[in-house]
Amino acid sequence: MDVALLEAAWGELVERGYADLTFDAVATRAGTSRSVVYRRWSTRRDLALAALRHRTAGDPAPAPDTGSLRGDLLGILHAMTRRTDVMVLLGVQLGEFYRETGIAPYALREHWLGGGGAAVVEVVRRAERRGEVDPSRVTPRTLRLAADLLRQEVTTTLRPPSSQAVTSIVDEVVVPLLTGGKQPVTAQVTAHRPVPPRAARP
């Protein structure tokens, strides 16, 4: 029953926002009574937080290891786009929640990052060891930048970021900032073309 109630609460939050979240609406959506909801969560604040934790639960995916900072960051941001509904909810639908509880949006940041924040730190440190990143450019703010730009894209468009938008964030902003514009050291790969057979002598 708890899962059904939390799914119902999440649906209400996404569709109506926190300002219109009621125990009656959640109970109706879950096919039960208001008292059943109230016995588990005595305030709508607690219910909303429980629904958010339920929606974002699960072990975070491991940081990708593509061999390049660019490839790793693209992998992380594309994974984060699967939480677009969470980003929209936290950025748009919870205004009344923040006013009522005094909780700042930043305090809920990890719910939409889904482990992405820790993954960014890991791939940047790995790129430092490869000599791909300028250590003097690695700060708490630059480590947050990729996720913050992705969140801004979502909350201004209210839809999942396109692949082009994700690539633009990585290629035009984050990688140049962290690397200082230097090119990563990559192995030179020479393409071999097949040698055409010699023409037969007449």
C-alpha positions in Angstrom: 0.0 0.0 0.0 2.8 2.4 0.8 4.1 2.2 -2.8 0.7 2.9 -4.2 0.3 5.9 -1.9 3.7 7.3 -2.8 3.0 6.8 -6.5 -0.3 8.6 -6.1 1.3 11.4 -4.2 4.0 11.8 -6.9 1.3 11.9 -9.6 -0.5 14.7 -7.7 2.7 16.7 -7.2 3.6 16.5 -10.9 0.1 17.3 -12.1 -1.1 19.8 -9.5 2.0 21.0 -7.6 2.5 21.1 -3.9 0.1 24.0 -3.3 -2.8 21.8 -4.3 -1.6 18.5 -2.8 -4.2 17.1 -0.4 -4.6 13.8 1.5 -8.0 13.4 0.0 -6.7 13.6 -3.6 -3.9 11.2 -2.9 -6.3 8.7 -1.3 -8.7 8.9 -4.2 -5.9 8.4 -6.7 -4.7 5.4 -4.7 -8.2 3.9 -4.2 -8.2 4.1 -0.5 -9.3 6.5 2.4 -7.8 9.7 3.7 -7.2 8.0 7.1 -4.9 5.4 5.5 -2.7 8.2 4.1 -2.8 10.2 7.4 -1.7 7.2 9.5 1.5 7.1 7.5 2.3 10.8 7.0 0.8 13.3 9.4 1.7 16.4 7.2 1.7 17.0 3.5 5.4 18.1 3.9 6.3 14.6 5.1 4.2 13.1 2.3 5.8 15.2 -0.4 9.3 14.4 0.8 8.5 10.7 1.0 7.1 10.7 -2.5 10.3 12.5 -3.8 12.6 10.0 -2.0 10.5 7.1 -3.5 10.7 8.5 -7.0 14.5 9.1 -6.8 15.4 5.9 -4.9 17.9 3.4 -6.2 21.6 3.0 -6.4 23.3 5.6 -8.6 24.8 4.4 -11.8 28.6 4.1 -11.7 30.6 7.0 -13.3 31.3 6.2 -16.9 34.8 5.6 -18.0 35.1 6.3 -21.7 38.7 7.4 -21.6 38.0 11.1 -22.1 36.5 13.9 -20.0 34.1 14.8 -22.8 32.8 11.3 -23.2 32.3 10.8 -19.5 30.5 14.1 -19.0 28.1 13.3 -21.9 27.3 10.0 -20.3 26.5 11.5 -17.0 24.3 14.3 -18.4 22.4 12.0 -20.7 21.7 9.8 -17.6 20.5 12.8 -15.7 18.0 13.7 -18.4 16.0 10.7 -17.3 15.1 12.6 -14.2 13.6 15.5 -16.1 10.3 15.2 -14.2 12.1 15.6 -10.9 14.0 18.7 -12.1 10.7 20.3 -13.3 9.0 19.5 -10.0 11.8 20.9 -7.9 12.2 24.0 -10.0 8.6 24.8 -10.8 6.0 22.9 -8.8 7.4 23.2 -5.2 7.3 27.0 -4.7 4.7 26.7 -1.9 6.7 23.8 -0.4 9.8 26.0 -0.1 7.8 28.9 1.4 5.9 26.6 3.9 8.9 24.6 5.1 11.8 27.0 4.8 13.7 24.3 3.0 15.9 25.7 0.2 15.8 24.2 -3.3 19.5 23.5 -3.1 18.9 21.2 -0.1 17.0 18.8 -2.5 19.6 19.0 -5.2 20.8 15.4 -4.8 17.3 14.1 -5.5 17.5 15.2 -9.2 21.3 14.7 -9.5 20.8 11.0 -8.8 24.4 10.5 -8.0 25.5 12.6 -10.9 27.3 15.1 -8.7 29.6 12.5 -7.3 30.1 11.0 -10.7 31.2 14.4 -12.1 33.8 14.7 -9.3 35.1 11.2 -10.1 35.5 11.7 -13.8 37.1 15.1 -13.4 39.6 13.8 -10.9 40.3 10.9 -13.3 40.9 13.4 -16.2 43.3 15.3 -13.9 45.4 12.2 -13.5 45.5 11.8 -17.3 46.7 15.4 -17.7 43.5 16.4 -19.5 42.3 18.9 -16.9 44.0 22.0 -15.5 43.8 21.4 -11.7 43.7 25.2 -11.0 40.3 25.3 -12.8 38.7 22.6 -10.6 36.6 24.3 -8.0 33.3 23.4 -6.3 31.5 25.8 -8.7 33.0 24.4 -11.8 32.3 20.9 -10.7 28.6 21.9 -10.3 28.4 23.7 -13.6 27.4 20.9 -15.9 24.5 19.8 -13.7 23.4 23.4 -13.0 23.3 24.2 -16.8 21.3 21.1 -17.4 18.8 22.0 -14.7 18.5 25.5 -16.1 17.8 24.0 -19.6 15.0 21.9 -18.1 13.3 24.5 -16.0 13.2 27.0 -18.8 11.9 24.7 -21.4 9.9 22.3 -19.2 10.9 19.3 -21.3 13.8 16.9 -21.6 17.0 18.5 -23.0 17.8 17.5 -26.6 21.0 15.6 -27.4 22.2 18.8 -29.0 21.7 20.8 -25.9 23.6 18.3 -23.8 26.5 18.3 -26.3 26.5 22.1 -26.3 26.8 22.3 -22.5 29.7 19.9 -22.6 31.6 21.1 -25.7 31.0 24.8 -25.5 31.2 25.4 -21.7 32.3 22.7 -19.4 35.2 21.0 -21.2 36.8 24.3 -22.4 36.5 25.7 -18.9 38.1 22.7 -17.1 40.8 22.0 -19.7 41.7 25.6 -20.5 41.2 24.9 -24.1 44.0 22.4 -24.4 43.5 19.3 -26.6 43.5 15.9 -24.8 46.3 13.6 -25.6 44.8 10.9 -27.8 46.3 8.1 -29.8 46.7 8.7 -33.4 44.8 6.2 -35.4 45.7 5.8 -39.1 43.0 4.5 -41.3 44.2 1.8 -43.7 42.7 1.6 -47.1 42.8 -1.6 -49.0 45.4 -1.6 -51.8 43.7 -2.2 -55.1 45.0 -5.2 -57.1 47.5 -4.5 -59.8 46.0 -4.4 -63.3 46.9 -7.5 -65.3 49.5 -6.8 -68.0 48.1 -7.2 -71.5 
